[in-house]
Amino acid sequence: MKITLFWHRRDLRFQDNAGLAAALKSGHPVLPLFIYDQTILEKLAKQDARLTFIFDQVERLAKEAHEAGGGLLARYGKVPAVFKQLLKDYDVAAVYTNEDYEPYATERDTAIGELCEKSGVEFKAFKDQVIFAKNEVLTKNGKPSRVFGAYSKAWQAKVKPEDFAPHPSQRLFKKENLALPHPADARRPTLKELGFERHEQPTPPARLPDADVVKHYDKTRDFPADNRGTTHRSVHLRFGTISIRQLMHQAQELNVKLLNEMIWRDFFMMLLWHYPNTSYEAYDPKMRHLPYRNDPEQYRAWCEGRTGYPLVDAGMRQLNENGYMHNRARIAAAGFLVKQLFMDWTLGEHYFSEKLIDYDMSNNIGNWQWMAGTGVVAAPWFRVYSPDSQQKQYDPEYKYVKQWVPEFGTAKYPAPIVDHKFGRERAIDLIRKGRNA
Ligand SMILES: Cc1cc2nc3c(=O)[nH]c(=O)nc-3n(C[C@H](O)[C@H](O)[C@H](O)COP(=O)(O)OP(=O)(O)OC[C@H]3O[C@@H](n4cnc5c(N)ncnc54)[C@H](O)[C@@H]3O)c2cc1C
């Protein structure tokens, strides 16, 4: 019997899933598939909270598929090799999936598309993880926008109720539309077999945030001590355990400020797709050869939250412990590394990429390059935030700091590793020289 494989990646849900809904209408029974990609897994530490999260979601999907009268196939390996084998093991009519805009993913998908074509198998990818992708929102001159305000305005003018409409994947996900894995595939790899140990970090439930949180978001979002001040849904957006359409629809109805923050996500994904080189180098060629300092001792102090700047240290300790950091602290910590310490933004980007449970290449690259003044969109290179002013403004009673830096205010807390005024002037001076070199 011919089947359609539905390949899950950043969309670990059966509800409101664009590609899955299309697969279920493809005329062939659908077998959901997840591949533990060896190329990605090889780079991770043995205890990785993301991998534990993914593993649990795949197991949950397998259970849900079983309850619906189907099954889920999970394999480990290099993706092309896995597909070559799958096309031998099953009579595959089509492979459906959802688009992924990161540089590695676009190359991988092109290769798999070609492999399928050679074998006479249809390969289709659908837009699912953003509202608008690629070239859907352009400037009047037909170029990708480089100004967020203009992009957001055009995005909001373009969006229609149907862009938020759910795809009927859940309704169609029933026995008569599903295929079963071969008995030899009934067993899925365990975390241990994948070479990992369990490492759990706190994540919120995979459902919409409380309406109350969303309604007050514009007033509460900047205060890191307020645990209900933001939605905490970034991990679910990263792995597609909640539909972006549902979240953005809720934001559109209840809080336009939140909608605007989420539009940043579409914006950065669009930019990374257009400029994949920004994943490893400054967008602005003038900012590619700056004389960064990269002092290992100070870098370690930053990583461990021992800089003597409490908002930076609290953020880094929250990151190290929970794999999450409040946006205000991300701004303070990133700004401190790239300006006061004048270190290469790619060092900080890399550290965040190892630690954040919500690590998303486009958001991380976009925000780091913004902070460093090197990006497609960027803060002016001479802007240097003061960690102390941010502390006074966003955590005036040191509530967030006391939560994460228990020794703050005692003799054990370190003195600042760099003077703000000195660091600021040094950064401006070195960037000016580097830009003109
Ligand atoms: C240096 C730096 C690195 C960052 N790295 C990441 C990252 O790897 N992954 C990630 O998801 N976010 C990243 N962000 C953006 C932001 O800090 C997080 O999305 C947010 O803190 C997640 O918490 P939340 O879900 O409660 O956000 P909320 O404030 O509730 O926002 C809701 C959603 O909107 C989106 N969003 C909000 N702010 C931004 C923003 N500035 N840029 C892009 N999207 C945004 C996110 O998808 C977020 O989940 C980074 C920000 C900075 C300054």
The ligand as a Tripos MOL2 file, in Angstrom:
@<TRIPOS>MOLECULE
LIG
   53    58     1     0     0
SMALL
NO_CHARGES

@<TRIPOS>ATOM
      1 C1         20.4360   38.5420   22.9970 C.3       1 LIG1
      2 C2         19.0700   37.9310   22.8290 C.ar      1 LIG1
      3 C3         18.9490   36.6060   22.4250 C.ar      1 LIG1
      4 C4         17.6810   36.0370   22.2130 C.ar      1 LIG1
      5 N1         17.6040   34.7150   21.8220 N.ar      1 LIG1
      6 C5         16.3810   34.1540   21.6070 C.ar      1 LIG1
      7 C6         16.2620   32.7980   21.2060 C.ar      1 LIG1
      8 O1         17.2520   32.0740   20.9970 O.2       1 LIG1
      9 N2         15.0070   32.2770   21.0410 N.ar      1 LIG1
     10 C7         13.8850   33.0320   21.2190 C.ar      1 LIG1
     11 O2         12.7810   32.5320   21.0520 O.2       1 LIG1
     12 N3         13.9800   34.3400   21.5760 N.ar      1 LIG1
     13 C8         15.1730   34.9160   21.7790 C.ar      1 LIG1
     14 N4         15.2480   36.2290   22.1860 N.ar      1 LIG1
     15 C9         14.0150   37.0370   22.2240 C.3       1 LIG1
     16 C10        13.2750   37.0820   23.5670 C.3       1 LIG1
     17 O3         14.1510   37.4030   24.6150 O.3       1 LIG1
     18 C11        12.5590   35.7820   23.8910 C.3       1 LIG1
     19 O4         11.7700   35.3740   22.7950 O.3       1 LIG1
     20 C12        11.6270   35.9250   25.1030 C.3       1 LIG1
     21 O5         12.3590   36.3580   26.2190 O.3       1 LIG1
     22 C13        10.9770   34.5760   25.4070 C.3       1 LIG1
     23 O6         10.1400   34.6850   26.5260 O.3       1 LIG1
     24 P1          8.5480   34.7430   26.3570 P.3       1 LIG1
     25 O7          8.0720   33.6020   25.5330 O.co2     1 LIG1
     26 O8          7.9790   34.9210   27.7170 O.co2     1 LIG1
     27 O9          8.4080   36.0870   25.5150 O.3       1 LIG1
     28 P2          7.1700   37.0900   25.3360 P.3       1 LIG1
     29 O10         7.6400   38.4220   25.7320 O.co2     1 LIG1
     30 O11         5.9520   36.5610   26.0000 O.co2     1 LIG1
     31 O12         6.9770   37.1100   23.7600 O.3       1 LIG1
     32 C14         6.1710   36.1360   23.0770 C.3       1 LIG1
     33 C15         6.9640   35.6040   21.9030 C.3       1 LIG1
     34 O13         7.2880   36.6510   20.9980 O.3       1 LIG1
     35 C16         8.5620   36.4230   20.4170 C.3       1 LIG1
     36 N5          9.5010   37.4770   20.8020 N.ar      1 LIG1
     37 C17         9.4430   38.2800   21.8970 C.ar      1 LIG1
     38 N6         10.4840   39.1430   21.8890 N.ar      1 LIG1
     39 C18        11.2050   38.8770   20.7960 C.ar      1 LIG1
     40 C19        12.3890   39.4030   20.2280 C.ar      1 LIG1
     41 N7         13.0860   40.4160   20.7920 N.pl3     1 LIG1
     42 N8         12.8670   38.8650   19.0900 N.ar      1 LIG1
     43 C20        12.2060   37.8640   18.4790 C.ar      1 LIG1
     44 N9         11.0790   37.3210   18.9610 N.ar      1 LIG1
     45 C21        10.5880   37.8180   20.1060 C.ar      1 LIG1
     46 C22         9.0560   35.0920   20.9950 C.3       1 LIG1
     47 O14         8.7140   34.0660   20.0960 O.3       1 LIG1
     48 C23         8.2910   34.9910   22.3010 C.3       1 LIG1
     49 O15         8.1200   33.6740   22.7680 O.3       1 LIG1
     50 C24        16.5110   36.8180   22.4100 C.ar      1 LIG1
     51 C25        16.6430   38.1470   22.8280 C.ar      1 LIG1
     52 C26        17.9090   38.7080   23.0450 C.ar      1 LIG1
     53 C27        18.0160   40.1450   23.4760 C.3       1 LIG1
@<TRIPOS>BOND
     1     1     2 1
     2     2     3 ar
     3     2    52 ar
     4     3     4 ar
     5     4     5 ar
     6     4    50 ar
     7     5     6 ar
     8     6     7 ar
     9     6    13 1
    10     7     8 2
    11     7     9 ar
    12     9    10 ar
    13    10    11 2
    14    10    12 ar
    15    12    13 ar
    16    13    14 ar
    17    14    15 1
    18    14    50 ar
    19    15    16 1
    20    16    17 1
    21    16    18 1
    22    18    19 1
    23    18    20 1
    24    20    21 1
    25    20    22 1
    26    22    23 1
    27    23    24 1
    28    24    25 2
    29    24    26 1
    30    24    27 1
    31    27    28 1
    32    28    29 2
    33    28    30 1
    34    28    31 1
    35    31    32 1
    36    32    33 1
    37    33    34 1
    38    33    48 1
    39    34    35 1
    40    35    36 1
    41    35    46 1
    42    36    37 ar
    43    36    45 ar
    44    37    38 ar
    45    38    39 ar
    46    39    40 ar
    47    39    45 ar
    48    40    41 1
    49    40    42 ar
    50    42    43 ar
    51    43    44 ar
    52    44    45 ar
    53    46    47 1
    54    46    48 1
    55    48    49 1
    56    50    51 ar
    57    51    52 ar
    58    52    53 1
@<TRIPOS>SUBSTRUCTURE
     1 LIG1         1 GROUP 0 **** ****
